């Protein structure tokens, strides 16, 4: 009898202990213990959570879980699949309107291809689950995929090197003056340089944003306006220069025709010239000398258009340094710095206000207006 009583008591203790352990297990909070996959924007990630089944059995909705990186929840980035019985949750780390600002905080101002981060999951606006992926044991989040980075760097470097070489050796951003006429390459052209500046800046920024976020539709309306202003400046300048060049060529042709007629008349007058015709001959020679001096000035003017260096060409336009040229250069550099800062820190193309675009347009208009009286 005593043995039966002892065995019954031991059984009761074991059952009570088991019930206590089971209750403790049911009350244990969920904890992230492992992640599989690439922690990167637009990639798939499998998360293992201990005690997830018990958490779901308590009445919680696992379809409302979202990833939490560096304490920042990716709002509305709900699981694609939930396997509560084995504690697995599958996420597709998407960039959406709801969590775009969070991704900017995580990926903006990059200093390397990867960065260490903490990771967990949780319900929006609630504390995330405990996680083993903490400050002492961080995960590596990919900021820029190394393979795409290599391809992009090759493209960018090739574009920059090709541009610099063409800019130095050809008339890519210079006045379209034949080298034979000026004894070398023509001067750098401000309008073309400004257009090339914005082209390179926007192109490089577009590639950088795509590398990090995968976004393709990043060109803003204000950038189209800015590109339109720079293109309009270059086009207006080209039209003015073409008109000046045509005028100079017409003047040369007219003087050449006059010179030929004067030389022919002088040749006819000299063999039969008497004392009465000497005055006419002297006047004809004087006129011929005047024509030759005018042709010489035009030839010297054409040769004086040879490049004197990038800064001098851009700020002087062949004459003395000009305030209107300095103004448009300064505003272009200022907006360029703002542009780069927005792309680097915010991973987005800047949206310039109508006031800034108007300011840039006013500077360009002033430059075009002063271009008319500039030396051809």
C-alpha positions as CSV (number, residue, x, y, z in Angstrom):
1,X,0.0,0.0,0.0
2,X,2.8,2.4,0.9
3,X,4.6,1.7,-2.4
4,X,1.4,2.4,-4.4
5,X,0.9,5.7,-2.5
6,X,4.6,6.7,-3.2
7,X,4.3,5.8,-6.9
8,X,1.0,7.8,-7.2
9,X,2.7,10.8,-5.5
10,X,5.7,10.6,-7.9
11,X,3.4,10.4,-10.9
12,X,1.5,13.5,-9.7
13,X,4.7,15.4,-9.3
14,X,5.9,14.4,-12.8
15,X,2.6,15.4,-14.3
16,X,2.6,18.7,-12.4
17,X,6.1,19.4,-13.6
18,X,5.2,18.6,-17.2
19,X,2.2,20.8,-17.0
20,X,4.3,23.6,-15.5
21,X,6.9,23.3,-18.3
22,X,4.2,23.2,-20.9
23,X,2.6,26.3,-19.4
24,X,5.9,28.0,-19.3
25,X,6.5,27.1,-23.0
26,X,3.1,28.4,-23.9
27,X,3.8,31.7,-22.1
28,X,7.4,32.1,-23.5
29,X,7.7,35.1,-25.8
30,X,8.5,34.6,-29.4
31,X,12.2,35.1,-30.3
32,X,13.9,35.5,-33.7
33,X,16.8,32.9,-33.7
34,X,17.8,32.7,-37.4
35,X,17.5,34.3,-40.8
36,X,18.1,32.7,-44.2
37,X,18.5,34.6,-47.4
38,X,19.9,38.0,-48.4
39,X,19.2,41.0,-46.2
40,X,18.8,43.4,-49.1
41,X,16.1,45.5,-50.7
42,X,13.8,43.5,-53.1
43,X,15.2,40.2,-51.9
44,X,13.6,37.2,-50.2
45,X,14.2,36.4,-46.5
46,X,13.2,33.5,-44.3
47,X,13.0,34.2,-40.6
48,X,12.8,31.5,-37.9
49,X,10.9,32.4,-34.7
50,X,10.9,30.2,-31.6
51,X,7.5,29.8,-29.9
52,X,5.7,31.3,-32.9
53,X,3.0,28.6,-32.8
54,X,2.2,29.3,-29.1
55,X,2.0,33.1,-29.9
56,X,-0.4,32.4,-32.8
57,X,-2.4,30.0,-30.5
58,X,-2.8,32.9,-28.1
59,X,-4.9,34.7,-30.7
60,X,-2.3,36.8,-32.4
61,X,-2.3,37.4,-36.2
62,X,1.1,36.4,-37.8
63,X,0.1,37.9,-41.2
64,X,0.5,41.4,-39.6
65,X,4.2,40.8,-38.8
66,X,6.7,43.1,-40.5
67,X,10.6,43.1,-40.5
68,X,12.3,45.5,-38.1
69,X,15.8,46.5,-39.1
70,X,17.8,48.7,-36.7
71,X,14.7,49.3,-34.7
72,X,12.8,50.6,-37.8
73,X,9.7,48.7,-38.9
74,X,9.2,48.2,-42.7
75,X,5.6,49.2,-42.6
76,X,3.1,47.1,-44.7
77,X,5.9,44.7,-45.6
78,X,3.8,41.7,-44.5
79,X,4.8,38.1,-44.9
80,X,4.3,36.2,-48.2
81,X,4.1,32.9,-46.3
82,X,3.7,31.9,-42.6
83,X,4.4,28.4,-41.3
84,X,3.5,28.8,-37.6
85,X,3.9,25.2,-36.7
86,X,7.6,25.2,-37.5
87,X,8.2,28.8,-36.7
88,X,9.1,30.0,-40.2
89,X,8.0,33.3,-41.8
90,X,8.9,34.3,-45.4
91,X,9.3,38.0,-46.3
92,X,9.9,39.8,-49.6
93,X,11.7,42.9,-48.6
94,X,9.9,45.5,-50.8
95,X,10.4,49.2,-51.1
96,X,6.9,50.8,-51.0
97,X,5.4,54.2,-50.4
98,X,4.7,53.3,-46.8
99,X,8.2,52.3,-45.9
100,X,10.3,54.3,-48.4
101,X,11.5,56.8,-45.8
102,X,12.7,53.8,-43.6
103,X,14.7,52.4,-46.5
104,X,16.3,55.8,-47.0
105,X,17.3,55.9,-43.4
106,X,18.8,52.4,-43.7
107,X,20.5,52.8,-47.1
108,X,21.2,56.6,-47.4
109,X,24.7,58.1,-47.2
110,X,26.4,54.7,-47.9
111,X,30.1,54.3,-46.9
112,X,30.5,50.7,-47.9
113,X,28.8,47.9,-49.8
114,X,27.4,46.4,-46.6
115,X,26.5,47.5,-43.1
116,X,25.9,45.6,-39.8
117,X,22.3,45.9,-38.5
118,X,20.1,44.4,-35.9
119,X,17.1,42.4,-37.1
120,X,13.7,41.3,-35.7
121,X,10.1,41.1,-36.6
122,X,7.0,42.6,-34.9
123,X,3.6,44.2,-35.3
124,X,3.4,47.8,-36.5
125,X,3.6,50.3,-33.7
126,X,4.4,47.6,-31.1
127,X,7.7,46.4,-29.6
128,X,9.4,43.8,-31.8
129,X,10.2,40.3,-30.8
130,X,13.4,39.5,-28.9
131,X,16.2,38.5,-31.3
132,X,19.6,36.9,-31.3
133,X,20.5,39.3,-34.1
134,X,21.5,42.2,-31.9
135,X,24.4,44.6,-31.5
136,X,26.6,41.8,-30.3
137,X,25.7,39.6,-33.2
138,X,24.6,41.8,-36.1
139,X,23.6,40.7,-39.6
140,X,25.2,42.2,-42.7
141,X,22.7,44.1,-44.8
142,X,23.7,44.5,-48.5
143,X,23.6,48.2,-49.5
144,X,24.9,47.7,-53.0
145,X,25.3,44.4,-54.7
146,X,29.0,43.9,-55.5
147,X,28.4,42.5,-59.0
148,X,26.2,45.4,-60.1
149,X,28.6,47.8,-58.4
150,X,31.5,46.6,-60.5
151,X,29.4,46.9,-63.7
152,X,28.2,50.4,-62.8
153,X,31.7,51.5,-61.8
154,X,33.1,50.4,-65.2
155,X,30.3,52.2,-67.0
156,X,30.7,55.4,-65.0
157,X,34.5,55.4,-65.3
158,X,34.3,54.7,-69.1
159,X,31.8,57.5,-69.5
160,X,33.8,60.0,-67.5
161,X,37.2,59.2,-69.1
162,X,35.6,59.3,-72.6
163,X,34.0,62.6,-71.9
164,X,37.2,64.2,-70.5
165,X,39.2,62.9,-73.4
166,X,36.7,64.2,-76.0
167,X,36.3,67.5,-74.2
168,X,40.1,68.1,-74.4
169,X,40.8,66.7,-77.9
170,X,37.6,67.7,-79.8
171,X,34.9,70.4,-80.1
172,X,32.5,68.4,-77.8
173,X,32.0,71.3,-75.5
174,X,34.0,73.9,-77.4
175,X,33.2,76.5,-80.0
176,X,32.7,74.7,-83.3
177,X,35.7,76.5,-84.9
178,X,37.9,74.5,-87.4
179,X,41.4,74.0,-85.8
180,X,43.1,75.1,-89.1
181,X,41.5,78.6,-88.9
182,X,42.6,79.3,-85.3
183,X,45.8,77.4,-85.1
184,X,44.5,75.0,-82.5
185,X,41.3,74.0,-80.7
186,X,38.5,76.6,-80.2
187,X,37.6,78.0,-76.8
188,X,35.3,76.1,-74.3
189,X,31.7,77.0,-74.7
190,X,29.7,77.9,-71.5
191,X,26.3,76.7,-72.8
192,X,27.6,73.3,-73.9
193,X,29.6,72.9,-70.7
194,X,26.6,73.5,-68.6
195,X,24.5,71.1,-70.6
196,X,27.3,68.4,-70.3
197,X,27.5,69.1,-66.5
198,X,23.8,68.4,-65.9
199,X,23.8,65.4,-68.2
200,X,26.7,63.7,-66.4
201,X,25.3,64.6,-62.9
202,X,21.8,63.2,-63.7
203,X,23.1,60.1,-65.4
204,X,25.6,59.2,-62.6
205,X,22.9,59.9,-60.0
206,X,20.3,57.8,-61.8
207,X,22.7,54.8,-61.9
208,X,23.6,55.2,-58.2
209,X,20.0,55.3,-57.1
210,X,19.1,52.3,-59.2
211,X,22.1,50.3,-57.8
212,X,20.9,50.9,-54.2
213,X,17.1,50.9,-54.4
214,X,16.4,49.2,-57.8
215,X,14.1,52.2,-58.6
216,X,13.8,53.1,-62.3
217,X,11.3,56.0,-62.3
218,X,13.4,58.6,-60.5
219,X,13.6,61.5,-62.9
220,X,11.5,64.4,-61.5
221,X,9.6,67.0,-63.4
222,X,11.9,69.8,-62.1
223,X,14.9,67.9,-63.5
224,X,13.3,67.9,-66.9
225,X,12.8,71.7,-66.5
226,X,16.4,72.1,-65.5
227,X,17.7,70.1,-68.5
228,X,15.4,72.1,-70.7
229,X,16.9,75.4,-69.4
230,X,20.5,74.1,-70.0
231,X,19.6,72.8,-73.4
232,X,17.8,76.1,-74.3
233,X,20.8,78.1,-73.2
234,X,23.2,76.0,-75.4
235,X,20.8,76.2,-78.3
236,X,20.3,80.0,-78.0
237,X,24.0,80.5,-77.7
238,X,24.6,78.3,-80.8
239,X,22.1,80.3,-82.8
240,X,23.8,83.6,-81.8
241,X,27.3,82.3,-82.6
242,X,26.1,80.8,-85.9
243,X,24.6,84.2,-86.9
244,X,27.9,86.0,-85.9
245,X,30.0,83.5,-87.8
246,X,27.8,83.8,-90.9
247,X,28.0,87.6,-90.7
248,X,31.8,87.5,-90.4
249,X,32.0,85.1,-93.4
250,X,29.7,87.4,-95.4
251,X,31.9,90.3,-94.5
252,X,35.1,88.5,-95.6
253,X,33.5,87.4,-98.9
254,X,32.3,91.0,-99.5
255,X,35.8,92.4,-98.8
256,X,37.4,89.8,-100.9
257,X,35.2,90.7,-103.8
258,X,35.9,94.4,-103.3
259,X,39.7,93.6,-103.2
260,X,39.5,91.7,-106.4
261,X,37.7,94.5,-108.2
262,X,40.1,97.2,-106.8
263,X,43.1,95.2,-107.8
264,X,41.7,94.6,-111.3
265,X,40.9,98.4,-111.7
266,X,44.4,99.3,-110.4
267,X,46.0,96.9,-112.9
268,X,44.1,98.5,-115.8
269,X,44.9,102.1,-114.7
270,X,48.7,101.7,-114.2
271,X,50.0,100.9,-117.8
272,X,48.3,103.9,-119.4
273,X,48.4,106.2,-116.4
274,X,49.3,109.8,-117.0
275,X,50.0,112.6,-114.6
276,X,46.3,113.3,-114.4
277,X,45.5,109.8,-113.3
278,X,48.1,109.6,-110.5
279,X,45.7,110.9,-107.9
280,X,43.1,108.2,-108.9
281,X,45.8,105.6,-108.6
282,X,46.8,106.7,-105.1
283,X,43.2,106.7,-104.0
284,X,42.7,103.2,-105.4
285,X,45.9,102.0,-103.6
286,X,44.7,103.6,-100.4
287,X,41.3,101.8,-100.7
288,X,43.2,98.5,-101.4
289,X,45.2,99.0,-98.2
290,X,42.1,99.7,-96.2
291,X,40.5,96.5,-97.5
292,X,43.7,94.5,-96.7
293,X,43.7,95.9,-93.1
294,X,40.1,95.0,-92.6
295,X,40.7,91.4,-93.9
296,X,43.8,91.2,-91.6
297,X,41.7,92.3,-88.6
298,X,39.1,89.6,-89.4
299,X,41.8,87.0,-89.7
300,X,43.4,88.0,-86.5
301,X,40.0,88.0,-84.8
302,X,39.4,84.4,-85.9
303,X,42.9,83.3,-84.7
304,X,42.2,85.0,-81.3
305,X,39.4,82.6,-80.7
306,X,41.9,79.9,-79.8
307,X,41.3,78.4,-76.3
308,X,43.1,80.2,-73.5
309,X,42.2,77.6,-70.8
310,X,39.0,76.2,-69.4
311,X,38.3,78.8,-66.7
312,X,39.3,81.8,-68.9
313,X,37.2,80.5,-71.8
314,X,34.1,79.9,-69.6
315,X,34.3,83.2,-67.7
316,X,35.5,85.6,-70.4
317,X,34.0,84.5,-73.7
318,X,37.0,85.8,-75.6
319,X,36.9,89.3,-74.0
320,X,37.4,90.3,-70.4
321,X,35.8,88.4,-67.5
322,X,32.0,88.9,-67.3
323,X,29.7,89.1,-64.3
324,X,26.8,87.4,-66.2
325,X,29.1,84.4,-67.0
326,X,30.3,84.2,-63.4
327,X,26.7,84.3,-62.1
328,X,25.5,81.4,-64.2
329,X,28.6,79.4,-63.3
330,X,28.1,80.0,-59.6
331,X,24.4,79.1,-59.6
332,X,25.1,75.9,-61.6
333,X,27.7,74.8,-59.1
334,X,25.4,75.6,-56.1
335,X,22.5,73.7,-57.5
336,X,24.8,70.8,-58.4
337,X,26.0,70.6,-54.8
338,X,22.4,70.5,-53.6
339,X,21.6,67.9,-56.2
340,X,24.5,65.6,-55.1
341,X,23.6,66.0,-51.4
342,X,20.0,65.0,-52.0
343,X,21.0,61.9,-54.0
344,X,23.7,60.8,-51.5
345,X,21.7,61.3,-48.3
346,X,18.1,60.8,-49.5
347,X,18.6,58.3,-52.5
348,X,16.3,60.5,-54.6
349,X,16.5,63.0,-57.3
350,X,15.8,66.5,-55.9
351,X,12.6,68.3,-56.7
352,X,13.7,71.9,-57.3
353,X,11.1,74.6,-56.6
354,X,9.7,76.8,-59.3
355,X,11.6,79.7,-57.7
356,X,14.9,78.0,-58.1
357,X,14.2,77.0,-61.6
358,X,13.1,80.6,-62.3
359,X,16.4,81.8,-60.8
360,X,18.3,79.4,-63.1
361,X,16.2,80.5,-66.1
362,X,16.9,84.2,-65.3
363,X,20.6,83.6,-65.1
364,X,20.5,81.8,-68.4
365,X,18.4,84.5,-70.0
366,X,20.8,87.2,-68.8
367,X,23.7,85.3,-70.2
368,X,22.0,84.9,-73.6
369,X,21.1,88.6,-73.6
370,X,24.7,89.6,-73.0
371,X,25.9,87.1,-75.6
372,X,24.6,89.4,-78.5
373,X,27.2,92.2,-78.1
374,X,30.1,89.8,-77.2
375,X,32.9,89.6,-79.6
376,X,32.3,87.0,-82.3
